[in-house]
Amino acid sequence: MTGASISTVAQIIQLSVAPVFLLAGIGGILNVVANRLARVVDRVRSLERDVGQSDLSLRGGDLRRLSVLDRRMRFCHWSIALCVVAALLICLVVVVLFIADLVSINFAIPVSLLFIAAMISLTIGLLLFLAEVTIATRSVRVNEEFISRGRAARDR
């Protein structure tokens, strides 16, 4: 390798640093969503075990909770899938940057399109994550009696 080509590779590596940091961020997001999915799955398994043993008055509530948990699982699944697609597209951006230099072809448009696709995929994945969190917070409410007790104790 000549000095010029080593310098070019160094420049490409510098260009690749930002996408690599983005990959690290996506990895963190995937970790959070996967943990949420695992907790939902554990809760589903617990409810499924108990729903057959509960009396009819409680069974309806358990089935409603299972329905909400099923929606949350689907949102988590799609969020994970889209974030993984975004990560793969970012990896392709880095690969195309190196290939473009090796074959001396201007790949600005493919790199731009890949990056735009990655950002769209990541954005939709994050929106699905937000939807899952929204469903979770709407489905779990603190009993008003506990809130009233807390206010009464605080006001004393």
Secondary structure as UniProt FT lines:
FT   HELIX           3..51
FT   TURN            52..53
FT   HELIX           56..102
FT   TURN            103..104
FT   HELIX           108..139
FT   HELIX           144..155
//
